[in-house]
Amino acid sequence: MYSRRQWIKVIAAAVSAVFLGVAATPAAAAEKVTVFAAASLKNALDAANAAWAKEGKEAVASYAASSALAKQIEGGAPADIFMSADLDWMEYLAKKDLIKADTRSNLLGNKIVLVAAKDHAKPVDIKKGFDLAALLGDGKLAMGEVKSVPAGKYGKAALESLGVWSSVESKVAGAESVRAALALVSRGEAPYGIVYQTDASADPGVAVVGTFPAESHPPIIYPVAILSESKNPEAAAYLEFLKSERAAHFFAEQGFTVLK
């Protein structure tokens, strides 16, 4: 049996535990941020989002070609942030008033490279008039769709600038995204492919055999913005996180150039 003094201690402890439990109850969870991001951002953004999660916040990314994502946004797909692999698709949404213009900025830069399956990789001197057609032989050149996928558009521009597009146009295997083009090379279904430098470093099955001169194509810029329909109070904080030194580490680690 408890004495009166012991009962008082037991009751006091119980009351204290109740109050401490209330005090320790975390605030309502932050609203999840939905990000539509270019496929080439996957590795870096997954790592950045994991760091964001350690702060008790959540961001969920949907990856695809920038063209596909922009069309989904235009069609009313719910999202808070758009990260494009080129300026054109961000501008496409801007002209339709589908982004908050004052939140738009250029976040990252990249390079395009020629890749081959790692077991068959030999250096290629990418210069004016280089004989890419002979390298391909009867094989295909894996690229993003040249009319819509940013990596494909950059690749075509580079090949035109170097004077070799007409010789390889019929050999192009257009893919729905840059990661899909990368997979064709990694699986041995195409001997060569044109992808971003960051994608090449993410797949151990391929090796970079040459880098396209920066002057052979438009600058590769990744813009980011909050979407007009977003009512998420966490969207602005997440955007600031993407611009922070903490996030910059993850992008630089994957080979992106962080633009200031």
Sequence and secondary structure as in RCSB ss.txt:
>XXXX:A:sequence
MYSRRQWIKVIAAAVSAVFLGVAATPAAAAEKVTVFAAASLKNALDAANAAWAKEGKEAVASYAASSALAKQIEG
GAPADIFMSADLDWMEYLAKKDLIKADTRSNLLGNKIVLVAAKDHAKPVDIKKGFDLAALLGDGKLAMGEVKSVP
AGKYGKAALESLGVWSSVESKVAGAESVRAALALVSRGEAPYGIVYQTDASADPGVAVVGTFPAESHPPIIYPVA
ILSESKNPEAAAYLEFLKSERAAHFFAEQGFTVLK
>XXXX:A:secstr
   HHHHHHHHHHHHHHHHHHHHHS       EEEEEEGGGHHHHHHHHHHHHTTT  EEEEEE HHHHHHHHHT
T   SEEE SSHHHHHHHHHTT B GGG EEEEE  EEEEEEGGG       TT  HHHHHTTS EEEE TTT H
HHHHHHHHHHHTT HHHHGGGEEEESSHHHHHHHHHTTSSSEEEEEHHHHHH TTEEEEEE  GGGS   EEEEE
EBTT   TTHHHHHHHHTSHHHHHHHHHTT EE  
